[in-house]
Amino acid sequence: MITYTRFYFALLFCITSIFGMSQTTNSTNKEAKALLKQAGQSFLKLDSKKSLDFAQKALVIATKIDDDLLAAKAYNIIGLNFEEFTDYKQAIEYYNKGLVLANKVDNDTVKGWLNNNLGNLYCYRKIDFHKGIKHYKEGLKYSIQHNDQYEIMFSKLNIGSAYFAVEDFSNGIQYFNEVKDYVDKEGDNEAKMSLNSNFGAYYNHLNNNQKAEEYYLKAVHFCEQNDVELIKSNASDVYNDISNFYYKIKNFEKAHFYLLKHDELQDKIYNEERLNDVKVAGLQIEHDEINREIDQIKKEKEIQQEKLQANRVFVILLGVIFFILLLLLLSLIRNNKIKAKANSDLKEANRELLIAKEKAEEASQLKTQFISTISHELRTPLYGVVGITDIILDEHKELTNSPHLKSLKFSAKYLLSLVNDILKVYKIEENQVILEDMVFNLQDELTIIKDSLHFLAIKNSNQIDINVDANIPEILVGDKIRLSQIFINLISNSLKFTNEGNVTVKADLIEKIGTKCYLKFQVIDNGIGIAKQDQEKVFDKFVQVYRKEDDYQGTGLGLTIVKKMVELFNGTINLESEENVGTTITFTIPLESDVTKVKSIINNLDVDLSIKKEYKILVVEDNKINQVVTKKLLENNHFKCQIVDDGYAALDLIDKVKFDAILMDINMPIINGFDTSKLIRQKGITIPIIAVTAFDKQDIEDKIIDAQIDEVIVKPFESHKLFETIKRLVDK
């Protein structure tokens, strides 16, 4: 994973160099410049309360003397403070105010700073990387105009990092190579820290672990030499990157070490006091902004009144002239006015309805497109993870019982299901999520979950205990993936809010009616607890209960999803908690234990691979990893396959080679899977086409029918489902 890093001197160079540019000797002007200098120095020390206070005073002076350039610089520093500690939307607003003023005085230098800052905000806050890169390039243009090598260096570092953040390494590495020699010779700690961290990310992407570690450690070296308070947030990101790298290469001790350094810096930089200081100062700034706007309105009103006074005599004369005409035409005007008003109201109502309709359609389309895109982009790599795990299990039978592989496969499946449910929470609310019947052993599933959360447990020195009632049947039937989601959310919450304690998971059989078992589950911790006044709202969407000691953050959806999942099982959930004592969450759900149903499900999972006929499969897939996974899965189970990279290659090959079935990817360059399938059918070829895609089936159902595709398998999938589908369609 690439973590985007801001390069502060691309910002702070703006702050420290804004002084001395004007040649005016006006004392008020000098006072404003001095205040801006103090604001910049305070921001370097992360003393945002003072920084905002100085910037606000400078803004007041600049407004009084109508100095748009000084006002633009003040808005720049105010925007930096808001971006760092509080509200990104307000930061964008202040940066844009600064740009408007900089454009009025046509100052390219300040426009360059503000574009760089906007680029940082859009990229580092992961709002819109493409918009961020556009602002960076605009800032680079101004730096090149001034031939400022220092600003050029940081602009290119910013652009390279932004490209890396969207995994466009081919474009990003060009910018880093252009400035590498300059950074090594002339760059400061921050530049060297950023350059080496990004080279580490680049080689990590290439799986060159030796080079990646070398550059990451160089970046850490420069982090430890840094003594500027503001730059410590960059150091925090470097520690996070190297922790992720060590975790990837399974050096968990070092991964944990650097993760702790990251957390320590984050807590130090973004503490509650600083955040509150910025919020308080921000309120004062907003208040003053409103007052300035009111003053401007008053001035404009006075001007208008003067104009009205000057024209009053003229208006009176015109009134006298038209008075007689108005009397004569009064009845006609009255009728026309009534008709015009009725017509205007009708047009306005129609216009508003049309706008509302278009907005609703646009919002619905964007929502559907977002869900479909995110779902596809997440499922594609998860298919590689699940598929390679299956290949390892097939090729290395001795690893069948490996807890690590089980945890890996479980985590990938859990992540897929969790992301789907979060992105499609509206579908849950509309009862569009259907539980699946799977056979599982409760003790085994809880053990896998415990192993998957082991790293989170050791982080806070916690112990996870599992107690399963011996009366619970060994084999149960139900949706074990969504049951796992419930447990992982609840156990993760308990681990996060508990230090050096215990998290106990209990499962008891309440009663058994026929083949249905009513089970009571409890997740018990001895953590910090929840205040009584907050307990009723913890299951609401986007709720994050305020804590006095620590500021635990999250999406606010975890317990909401838990509650909705329990309700999908036709169960109930409740919470009991006491501050500084602990929390117990209890939920009760029914699960099947019908032996006949268990046998039926198990039998359906069996695929007769000892077939006399040899199946020959054409795989149309552009992703190299997915090609390897699909080929291994097929060949390891006695299928023959041939792989092509795109639809045109498939169309050429099927004229030369006879295949029993085609596995067709949908999202391919050059020509997509739908159009390829249509062209195959136009050739009169009727062999089964199975779409193997990361898109949700219901999102592409109409296109599947139109392309005459026989079946859809959604990535990642259980391999036996693919084999069963191929055999069923080919034999039919």
N, C-alpha and C positions, 0 to 999 in steps of 0.2 A: 504493500500500500504506500502511495506517495503522499507525504504530508507537505502541503504548501507552506513555505516560510517567507515571511515579510523581510524586506531589507530596509531597516529603519533609516539608514543615512540617506536613502532615497527620499525619506520624509524629513529627517532631522537636518540634513544639509540645507533643506529649505528654511528651517527655523533659524539655524545659526548664521545663515548668510543673508537674511532679509534686512540686515541693518547696515546703514551707511550707503544705501543705494541712492537716496535722494540728497540733493545738494542744498535743500532749503535750510535756512538758518532760523526759521520760525520756532520759537520756544515750545509752543504747543505741539508742533510736529515732532520735535525732539523728545518731548515727554512721552508721546505715543510710542515712538520707536523704543525708548527705554523700557516701557511697559511690555512691549512685544518681546524684547530680549529676555526679560525676567520670566515671561510666560513660557518661552521656549526652554529656558534652563530648568524651570520647575517641571516641565513635562519630561525632560530627560531623566529627572529623578523620580518620575511617577508621582509627583506631588500635584495631582490634578486639581485639588481645591485651590491652591495658589495659582496654578497655571490658568485656570478658567477665570479667576478673579482678575488677574493682570490683563488677560486678553479682553475681558469684558470692559474694563476701564479704558483700554486702548481703543476699543470699538466705539465707545461713547464719545471720546475725543475726536476720532476720525469722522464720525457722523456729524458732529457739530461744525467741524471745519470743512466738511464736504470733500474729504480726501478719500476717494474711492480705492486707491491703491493700498493705503494703510488698512482700510476696512476689509479689503479682500484678504490681506495677510492675517488679520484678526480672526476672520471666519475660518481660515485654514487651520489655525491652532485650536479653535473651539471644536472644529470637526474632528481633529485628531483625538482630543480628549473623549468626545462622545463615542467615537469608534472604539477606542481602547477599553472603555469601561461600562458603557451603558447601551445606547440606542443607535443601531446602524442606520435606521431610516433618518433620524435626526442628523447623523453625521453626513449622510448624502445630501440632505437639505442644506446644511451649512457649507459644504464644499461647492455645491451648485450656486449658492448665493455668492461665494467668493469668485467663481468663474464668471458670473454675470458682471461683477464689478471689474474684474481683470480684463474682460473683453471691452468694457466701456473705455478704459484707459489704454487698451491695446498693449498690455505688458506681457510679453511672451514668457518671461522667466517665471512669473507667478502662475501663469496658465500651465506651464510645465509641471510645477510643484503640485498643483491641484489635480491635474490629470494623473500623476503618479499616485497620489493619495487615494483617488477614486479607484484606480486600478488595484491598489492594495486591498481596499475595502471589499470590492466585488470578488476578488480572488481568495484572499485569506479567509473571509467569512463564508466562502463557498456559495455566494449568491448567484453570480453569473460570470463564469470564467471567460467566455467569449467577449462580453462587454468589458471585463477587466483588462484583457489583452489589448483591446481597442484603445482604452485610455492609456495603457503603458506605451503603446506605439506612438500615440499623440504626444506624450511627454518626451519620448526619445527624439521625436522630430525637433522639438524646441531645444533639447540638449545639444543636438548636432548643429543646429543653427548658431548656437553660442560657442561651439567647439569646446564644451566643458567635458573633459575626459572623465572626470570623477562622476558626474551625473550620468554620462553615457554608460559607464561601467555598471552602475546600480540599475539603470533602466533595463539594460540587457540581462542582468541577473534576475530582475523581476519577471521579464518576459519568458526567460528560460524556465523559471520555476513554475509559472502559470501553465506553460505547455506540459511540463512534467506532471502537474496536478491532474490534467485531463489525459495523462498517459500518452501524450504525443511526443515521444522521446526523440524522434528523428528531427523535428523542428526545434525542440528545446535544446538539444545538445549543441546545435550550431552556435547559439548565443553564448553558451558557457565556454566553448572553445575559443570564441573571439576575444573574450576578456580574461582568459586564464592567466596569460603572461603578465598582464597589467595588474591583476589582483595579487599575484605572487610577489611582484616587485613593489607596487605602490599601495596595495589595499590595506585597510585596517583590519582589526580583529573580526568585525562584523562581516565584512566582505569575504574574508578567508573562511570564516565559520560557515557562511551560506554556500560558497562555492564548493567546499569540500563535502558538505552535507549532501548537496545535490549530485555531485559525482558519485558519492556513496549510493544514493538512490538509483543512479543510472546503472552502475555495475550490479546492484542488487536486482534490478530489472533483468539484466543479462544473465543472472545466476552466477556471476563471477564473484563468489563469496570472499575470496582473498582480497581482491581489489576493493570490493565494497567495504570490508572491515577496515582496510587501510585508510580510506578516505573518511569513513565515519569517525575513526579515532583521531584523525587530524582535526576534524571539526570539533570534537570534544575538547581537544587540547586548546583550541582558541576560545572555546566557551569558558574554560577555567581561567583564562587570562583576562576575561572581560570584567570590568568594574562599573559599567554604566547600567543603572537600574533598569532602564527601558529595554535594553538589548537582552536582558535576562529572559524575556518571553521567547526570543529566538533561540536562546540556549535551551529553554524548556522543550521547544519543538525538536531540537537536535537530539536531546536525550530520549524523547519519545520515538524518533526514527530509529536510533541505534537499538533501543529496546525491542522494537518490532522486528528488526533484522536478526538480533540474537534469538528471538523467539522462533523466527522462521527456520533458523539453522539448528534449533533445538538446544541452544545453550541457555537453558532457563535461568541459571544462576545470574548470568550477566544481564539477561533480559529483565529480571526482577530488580537487579541493582539499579539499572538506568531508569526503569519505570518509577522507582521510588524517588530518584533525583528529579524526574519530571514532575511528579505529584507535589514534591516539596516546593519547587519553584512556582508552580501554579498557585498553590495555596498562599505563598508569600506575596506574589504579584497581585492576584485578584482577590484580595481579602475584602471582607464585608465593609470595613471602615472606608477603604478607598472607593468602593462602589457607592456607598451612601454619600460620601463627599461629593462625588461627581453628580449624583442625582440632585442633591441640594443646590449645588452651584448651577446645575442645568436648569432647575426651576427658576432661579433668579434671572438667568439669561433669557429664558423664554418669556418671563414677565417683562423684561426690558425690551425684548423684540416687539412684543405687543404694544408697549408704550410708544416705541419708535413709529410703529405703523399708525397708531392713533394720532401722533403728532403730525405725521405726513398727511393724514386725512384732514386734520384741522387746517393745515397750511393750504391744501388744495381747496378746502371749503371756503377759506377766506378769499382766495383768488377768485373763486366762482362768485362769491357775494359781491366783490368789487365789480366784476363784469356785469352782474345782474343790475347793480346800482347804476352803472353807466348806461345800460340799455333800458332802464325802467321807463324813462320818458318816451323812448321810441316804442316800447311795448304798449304803453298807455294809449298813444296815438293810434297804433294799429288796432287796439281793442275798440276804440271809439268807431273807427272806420268799419270794422267788421261786425260791430254790435247789431246794426240794423239788418245786415245780411243774415246774421245768425237767427234773428227773430223770424225773418221771412222763411228761412229754411229749417226751422226747428222741428216741425212735424216730420219732414223728410229725413232729417238726420237721425231723429229718434228711431224711426223704423229701420233705417239702414244699420244703425248701431246695434239694435237688437239682433238683426240677421247676421251681422258681421261677428258679433260676440258668440252667437250660437255656432256659426261656422268655424270660428277660431278655436272655440273649446273642443269641438269635434276633431279638428285637425290635430290639436295638441294632444288630445287623448289618444288618437291613433298613432301619433308620433311616439308618445311615451310607451304605448303597448308594443310598437315595433322595436324600439330600443331595448325594452325589457326582454322581448322574445329573442332578439339577437344575442343579448348578453347571456341569457340562460342557455341558449344553444351553444354559444362559444365556451362558456364555463363547463358545460357537460362534455363537449368535445375535448377540451383541454384536459379535463379530469380523466376521461377514458384513455386519451393518448398517453398521459403521464403514467397511469397505472400499467398500461400495456408495455410501454417502453422500459420502465423500471423492472417490471416482472421479467421481460425478455433478457435484459442486460444482467440480471442476477442469476437467472436460471442457466444461462450459457456456461459460465465458469463453474457453477455447482455441478453441472453434468460432468465436467472433467473431473472434479473431486470425487463424486460418487462412482463414476465409471472406473477411474484409476484404482480406487479402493477395491472395487469388485475384481479388477484384474489381478491385483496383488493377492487377494484371497484365493483366486482361482489358480494362480501360478505358484503360490507358496502355501500349500495346505497346512504347513506347520504353524502358520500364523492365524489359523481359523479362530482360535480362542484369544487372540491378542486383545487385551483391553484397550490398547492405544488405537488399533484399527477400528474396533467397535465404536470407540468414542469419536473418532474422526468421521466415520460414516453417519453415526447418530447426529453429530453436530451439524453436518452438511444438510441432512434431511430436516433437522429442526430449524436451521436458519432459513431454508426455503419456505417451510410452512409458516414460520413466524413472520417473515417479510410479506408473504402473500396476505396473511391475515391483517397485518398492520395497514398495508396499502389498500386493502379492500374491506376496511372495517365497516364501510357503508353497506357492503354485501351481507356482512354478518347481521347488521341491524335489520336488513330486509329478508332475513332467513334464506339467503342464497348459498350459504355454506352447508354442505352435507357431510355428516360424519361417515367414515369408512369403517367397515368391519375388518379387523386384523386380529390374528392370534398372537398372544404374548404372555410372558410370565412376569408378574408384577415385581417380584424381588429382583429379577434380572434388569428390568427397565429402570428401577430406582437406583440400582448399583451403577448402571451406565451413566445416569444423570449425576450421581455423586462423583464419579470419576471425571466427568466433563467439567464440573465446577470446582475441582480440586485446587486449581491455581487461584481462583477467587477466594477460596477458603483460607489458604495459607497466607494470602495477602494481609488479612486482618487477624491471623492466628486463631482461626475458628476450627471447630470440629463438627463434622456432619455425622449424625447417627440415624440409622434406619431400623425401624421396628415394624415388622409385618406380621399380622395375626396368622397363626398357623392354620386357622380354620378357613382362610381364604383359599379357594381352589387354585391348584397349581397353574392351570391354563385358563385364561380369560379371553373374551372376545369383545373388541371395542376399538375405537380410534386411538391407538397408542401414541401417535405423533402429537395429536392435540392434547392428550392427557399429559404428555411430556412437556408441552408448552406451559401448561398450568403449573406443573411442579418447578420448572426452571425459573419461571417468573417469580414464584413465591419464595423459593430457596435463595435465589439471587438477591432479592430484596432483603431477606433476613441476614444474609452474609454481609451485605453492604452496611447495614445499620447495627452490626454486632461486632465488638472487638474482644478478642481473647475469650470467646464464649462458645456456646453450643447451639447448633441448629438441629432439631430432632424432627424426623419425618415419621409419622405413625399412620398405619393403615389397619383398620379394624372392620370385621364383618358385623354389620348391625343385624341383618336378617336375610334369609334366603327364601324367596317365594317362587316356587317352581324352578326354572333355570336361571332366574334373575337374582343376582347378588347385589344387595344394597350396602355399599362400602362407605365408611367414614374415614376421611383423610385429614390429618392435622400437620401443619408446619409450625413448629414452636421454637421461638428463640428467646434469649435473655439479653436482648439488645436495648436500645435507647427508648423504645416504645413510642406510642402516638398519643397526643393529647386528646381528651374526651371530645372536645369541640371539633376536632378534625376527623374523628373516626367515621362519621357518616358520609363524608365526601371523598374518601380515598379511592372509591371505586368509580368516581366520575371521570370523564375524559379530560385529559390535559391538566389534571390537578397535581400540584407538587406541594406537599405539606411543608410549611415553614419550620425550620429547625433553628434553635437558638445557638447551638454550639457549632454545628457544621452545616454547610450548604450543599446538600446532596441534590444533584441535578439528574434529570431524565426526560423522556418524552412525555411522561404523564399518561401513557397509554397502557403500561404494563398490567396494572390491576384491573383496568377496564376490560382488557382482552381476557384476563382470567375469569372475570365475572361472566362475560358473554360466552366463553367456552364452557363454563360450568352449566350455564343455562341451556346450551346446545345439547349437553348430556342429560337434560331434564333434571338437573340437580340444584342444590341450594348452597349458598356460601355466606359465612358471617365472620366477623372479626372481634377479638377481645384483646385489649391492650392497656397497659399502665406504664406511664412514663418512668424511665430508669429501672423498670422491672422486666419488661419484655412484651412480646406480641404472640398471639396464637390465632392462626387463621384456619378455620374448619370448613370443609366442604363435603357434601354427601352426594354421590352419584350412583346410578344403577349400571351394572355391567353384566353381560351374558356369560354363562358357563355351560351352555348346552353342548354336550359331547358330540351330538349329531352335527351341529353347526360347525364345531371345531374341525371335525373330519372333512366336512364339505369344503371348508376354506382351504385346508391343507391340500386336499385332492386337486382343487382348482389351481394351486400353485405349482403342481407337478407338470412338467412339460416333457413329453416323450421325445427325447433327442436321439434315441436309438432308431432313427428312421432309415429305411432302405434308400429312399430317394435323396439325392444330394441337391440341396437348395443352393442356387447361385444368386447372390444379391449384389445389386449396383447401389453404392453409397454415394450420394451427391452432397458434399459437405465442404465448405471453404475454410473452416476453422481447423488448424493443424492438430491441436490437442484433441479435439473431438473426433478427428479422423482416426487418430491412434486408438482412442478409447473404443469407438464403435467397431473398428477392425478387430481388435483384441477380443472384445465380447463375442463377436460372431465366430471368429476362427477357433476360439477356445471351446466353443460349443458346436463344432463340426459343421459350421456354415462356411461356404466359400464366398468371398466378396472381392469386389474391385471398386476402387475409389477414384472419383474425379472431383476437381476443384470448383466447377461451375456448371451451369445448366447447358451451355452450348457444347461443352465437352461430353455431357451425358447424351445429348441428342445425336452427336456424331457416333458415340460408342454403341448405342442400342441398335444402330443400323448394321453393326458388324458382329455383335456378340448377343447371344440369346440369354436373357436373365429370367429368373422366376419372380422376382419382386424388386422394387426400387424403394430405398430409404431416402427421402427427399428433405433437405433442409429448406426452410422458407426464406430466411433473411440472408440473402447472398448478394454480392456485388454483380455488376454486369447485367444479370437477369435473375429475378427472384424465383422461388420455388413454384409459385402459382402459375406464372407465365410459362415456365419450363414444362409443368404438368399439362397445360393446355396444348402446347406444341406436340408433346408426346401423344396425347389422345388424338390430335389431328392426323398423326401418322397412322392411325388405326391400331395402335398398340393398346392392348387391354389388360396387360399384366398388372397385379396390384401395385398401387403407389401408396406408400405410408409416409405421411408427413411427420418428421422427427424435428420438433421445434420447441423453442423456449417461450413462444406466445401462448397465452391462455386460450384454450380451445374455443370458448364461447365468443372470444373477441374476433376470431377469424372464421367462424362457422360458415358464413355466407360465401366467403371466398373459397373455402374448401369444397363446398358443393359446386360452385361455378367451375372450378378447375378439375372436377371429377376425380378428386383424391379419395381413396377408399377408407382411410383411417388416419387418426391423429394420435401420436404418442408425445406427451409433453415431457421435456427435459427438466430435471433429471428423472429417470424412470427406473423401476425395478426391471432387471434384465429378463426375468422370466415372462413379464408382460409383453416385451418386444418379441421374444421367441414364439410365444403362444399366438400373438397377432399374425406374425409371418406365416406360421404353419396353418392357421385357420383360413387366412385369405387365399394362400396358394392352393391348399387342398380343395377349397370350395370352387 
